[in-house]
Structures are given as C-alpha cells and as structure tokens.
Amino acid sequence: VHPNVSQGCQGGCATCSDYNGCLSCKPRLFFVLERIGMKQIGVCLSSCPSGYYGTRYPDINKCAKCKADCDTCFTRNFCTKCKSEFYLYSGKCLEKCPDGLEANNHTMECASIVHCEASEWSPWSACTKKGKTCGFKRGNEVRVREIVQHPSARGNPCPATSESRKCIVQRKRCQKEGKGKKNREEKRKKSNKDESKETRQESKGRAARRQNREQRENNNKTQPKKRKAPNKEQNLAPIDTAH
C-alpha cells in the first residue's frame, strides 16, 4: 500500500488519501468526485446527488454526470427532470415542445393539447317574459349545457353554455295574487261554516231525540195503570134448576 493510502478511513471509504479523499468505497456505496476549486475530492454516498446517475460495476459503483440541461437523470441519455427553461419530453430536455404538444409551465413538461368539451343541450325551457309565464304573447325560451372538459393553454376555447330564442304562446291572464288569496280565504271560511252548520244540525237532532225519549219516559211514569176488567162469567152465580 502506498504511504499516502490509508485503510482506516471515515465516511464509507474503503481506501482514502489525505490529498484526494476517498479512493474506493465500501460495498453498495457510490463513488463520486466532487470539485472544490481546482481540486477534486472523492466521496462515497448511498445515492448519487442531483445532476448524477449511478452505475454499478463488479469492482466499483460510480456516479456519472448527467447532461448539462438535465437536473436529474436515469442514464446519460434519459433525463427525468430538466433544468429551468427546458421542458421534459420522452427523456430529453427541449427548449421548445414539438408540434402538437404544448409546454406546461407548472410541471415543465411537454403535454398533449386538450380541447374544450361540452355536454349536449338541455331541452328548451318554458316560454317566459320577465320571469312570468302568463300575461304575454311573445316571450323567450332558453336551453343550457355544461362544460365537461376544460381546455389546456393552447386548446380550443369553450363555446357558449346557454342559448335564447323568441317564442309565441297563447295569451292567458295572470291571476292576481291578492284575489287568488282572497278566494282561497273565502273558500276556507265557507268550508268551515258548512262544517259548523252540519255540526249544529247534528247536535240539534241528537238533543231533540233525547228530549222525545225523556218525554215518553215521563208520560209512562205519570199515567195510572189500567185495572184489568173482571171476567163476567166468573161473577155470575150458578142457576138452581131444581125448582
């Protein structure tokens, strides 16, 4: 072993030197060179830092640098996150997205263009005018629809969600609210009056029947009982036929 190489290293190093840091790493750790000014120092890490990707070999595990426009990568030719002002598309970092795609500034990726989609129209509403359905001949009717898919930045905008058209109906008078309320009140009073009249008549009928029954009972009590007439045949004396 070279005099400058030590076996009792710290920080996951298998071998190290005072000048260059780690020279080799313990199993499963990745070796990476960090630049400090004009000097490079070897370090051993459990995972590669941002801007590097890991490669495993039988003798050593190393961290290799991603491309300049890549922030993180899986391999040198497959980026997983781009640096600012670049958009990720199929593992590559692009300044401008291909035709048919649009840049998503939130995810910094190239995504498919999404157009607006609307549902079917609803049936036409009843013909109205100023919120009423009576007292006019010409009015308006409307129909609506809902947005089921909002567009992306470069997608087709959404259409109108409501339509109106003129309509003609047979004129009919509007019933005044006060008059209608008065009629309903009169009907209610009349119904209550009829019910009260029927109740009074039933009470009078029951009272009359009770009075008649009581009168008959009193008459039966005051009239004397009729005596039974004697049998004339029983009072006649027997005729003596001997003389």
C-alpha positions in Angstrom: 0.0 0.0 0.0 1.2 3.5 -0.9 2.3 5.5 2.1 -0.4 8.1 1.3 -3.2 5.5 1.1 -4.9 4.7 4.4 -7.1 1.7 5.3 -8.8 3.4 8.4 -10.9 5.9 6.5 -14.2 7.6 7.6 -17.5 8.3 5.8 -17.9 5.0 4.0 -14.5 5.0 2.3 -12.7 1.6 1.9 -9.4 3.3 1.0 -8.5 7.0 1.1 -5.7 9.5 1.0 -5.1 12.8 2.7 -5.0 14.7 -0.5 -7.7 13.0 -2.7 -10.1 11.8 -0.1 -11.9 8.5 -0.8 -10.2 6.3 -3.4 -12.6 3.4 -3.1 -15.9 2.8 -1.3 -17.4 0.1 0.8 -20.0 -2.3 -0.8 -23.2 -0.8 -2.1 -21.9 2.8 -1.9 -21.3 5.0 -4.9 -18.0 6.8 -5.6 -18.2 10.3 -6.9 -15.7 13.1 -7.5 -16.6 16.5 -6.0 -14.8 19.5 -7.3 -13.6 22.0 -4.8 -11.9 24.9 -6.7 -9.2 23.3 -8.8 -9.2 20.2 -6.7 -11.3 17.0 -6.9 -12.1 15.1 -3.8 -13.5 11.5 -3.8 -16.5 10.8 -1.6 -18.7 7.7 -1.0 -22.5 8.2 -0.9 -25.6 5.9 -0.6 -27.2 7.6 -3.6 -25.9 9.9 -6.3 -26.5 13.6 -5.9 -28.7 15.8 -8.2 -27.2 16.0 -11.7 -25.6 12.5 -11.5 -26.8 9.0 -12.2 -25.4 5.8 -10.7 -23.8 2.8 -12.5 -22.8 -0.4 -10.8 -19.8 -2.5 -11.8 -18.3 -5.6 -10.2 -15.3 -3.7 -8.8 -16.8 -0.3 -8.1 -20.1 1.7 -8.1 -19.8 5.1 -9.7 -21.8 8.3 -10.1 -21.6 9.8 -13.6 -22.7 13.3 -14.5 -26.0 14.0 -16.4 -26.1 16.1 -19.5 -25.8 19.9 -19.0 -29.6 20.5 -19.5 -30.6 17.7 -17.1 -31.3 18.3 -13.4 -31.8 14.6 -12.7 -31.4 11.6 -15.0 -31.8 7.8 -15.1 -29.0 7.3 -17.6 -26.9 9.8 -19.5 -29.4 9.7 -22.4 -32.6 9.6 -20.3 -33.4 12.7 -18.3 -36.1 12.6 -15.5 -36.1 16.3 -14.7 -34.8 19.3 -16.7 -33.1 22.5 -15.5 -35.1 25.7 -15.7 -36.1 27.0 -19.1 -36.1 23.4 -20.5 -39.2 21.1 -21.0 -39.0 17.4 -20.5 -40.3 15.2 -23.3 -39.5 11.4 -23.7 -36.4 11.7 -21.5 -35.0 14.7 -23.3 -34.8 18.3 -22.3 -36.1 20.7 -25.0 -36.2 24.5 -25.3 -39.4 24.2 -27.4 -42.0 21.5 -27.4 -42.7 19.5 -30.7 -45.7 20.3 -32.9 -49.0 19.0 -31.5 -47.7 19.4 -27.9 -47.7 22.4 -25.5 -45.4 23.4 -22.7 -46.7 23.0 -19.2 -45.0 25.7 -17.1 -46.2 24.0 -13.9 -44.6 20.6 -14.5 -42.0 21.9 -17.0 -43.0 19.1 -19.4 -44.4 18.8 -22.9 -48.0 17.6 -22.8 -50.8 16.9 -25.3 -53.1 19.8 -26.2 -56.5 19.4 -24.5 -59.6 20.9 -26.3 -62.7 22.0 -24.5 -65.7 19.6 -24.5 -69.3 20.5 -23.7 -72.3 18.3 -23.0 -75.5 18.0 -25.1 -78.0 20.8 -25.0 -80.8 20.6 -22.4 -84.5 20.8 -23.7 -85.9 24.3 -24.3 -87.4 25.8 -21.2 -91.0 27.1 -20.9 -91.8 30.4 -22.7 -91.4 33.3 -20.2 -91.2 37.1 -20.1 -89.7 38.9 -17.2 -89.9 35.8 -15.1 -93.6 35.2 -15.7 -95.4 32.5 -17.8 -98.7 34.5 -18.3 -99.9 37.9 -19.4 -98.0 38.0 -22.7 -98.0 36.5 -26.2 -94.3 36.8 -27.2 -91.5 35.8 -24.8 -88.2 33.9 -24.7 -87.1 30.3 -24.0 -83.6 29.2 -23.1 -81.5 26.0 -23.1 -78.2 25.3 -21.4 -75.3 22.8 -21.4 -72.3 22.1 -19.2 -68.5 22.1 -19.7 -67.3 18.5 -19.2 -63.6 19.1 -20.2 -61.8 22.4 -19.7 -59.1 23.2 -22.3 -55.4 23.5 -21.8 -53.5 26.7 -22.7 -53.4 26.0 -26.4 -56.7 24.1 -26.6 -59.8 25.2 -28.3 -61.8 27.6 -26.1 -65.2 26.6 -24.7 -68.4 27.5 -26.5 -71.4 29.3 -25.0 -73.2 27.4 -22.4 -76.7 29.0 -22.9 -78.9 30.0 -25.8 -82.1 32.0 -26.0 -84.7 32.3 -28.7 -88.1 34.1 -29.1 -91.3 32.1 -28.7 -95.0 32.8 -29.2 -97.7 31.4 -26.8 -101.5 31.8 -26.4 -102.1 34.7 -24.2 -103.6 33.9 -20.8 -104.4 36.2 -17.9 -102.3 36.1 -14.8 -104.4 35.6 -11.6 -103.7 38.4 -9.2 -102.1 37.2 -6.1 -104.3 39.2 -3.8 -107.5 38.0 -5.5 -106.4 34.4 -5.5 -105.6 34.7 -1.9 -109.0 36.2 -1.1 -110.8 33.4 -3.0 -108.8 30.8 -1.1 -109.7 32.5 2.2 -113.4 32.7 1.3 -113.4 29.1 0.3 -111.8 28.1 3.6 -114.3 30.2 5.6 -117.2 28.7 3.7 -115.9 25.2 4.3 -115.6 25.9 8.0 -119.1 27.5 8.0 -120.6 24.4 6.3 -118.9 22.1 8.7 -120.1 24.2 11.7 -123.7 24.2 10.3 -123.6 20.4 9.9 -122.3 20.0 13.4 -125.0 22.3 14.9 -127.7 20.4 13.0 -126.4 17.1 14.2 -126.3 18.4 17.8 -129.9 19.7 17.5 -131.1 16.4 16.1 -129.5 14.5 19.0 -131.0 16.9 21.6 -134.5 16.5 20.0 -134.3 12.8 20.1 -133.1 12.8 23.6 -135.9 15.2 24.7 -138.6 13.0 23.0 -137.2 9.9 24.7 -137.3 11.6 28.1 -140.9 12.9 27.5 -142.1 9.4 26.7 -140.4 8.1 29.8 -142.1 10.8 32.0 -145.5 10.1 30.4 -145.2 6.4 31.2 -144.4 7.3 34.9 -147.4 9.7 35.4 -150.2 7.8 33.8 -152.1 5.4 36.2 -152.0 1.8 35.5 -155.3 0.4 34.0 -157.0 -2.2 36.1 -157.9 -5.4 34.4 -161.7 -5.8 33.8 -163.3 -8.7 35.7 -164.5 -11.7 33.9 -168.3 -11.6 33.7 -168.6 -15.3 33.5 -166.8 -15.8 36.8 -169.1 -13.3 38.7 -172.4 -14.9 37.7 -174.0 -17.2 40.4 -174.9 -20.7 39.4 -178.6 -21.1 38.5 -180.6 -23.5 40.6 -182.5 -25.7 38.3 -184.1 -27.9 41.0 -187.1 -25.7 41.4 
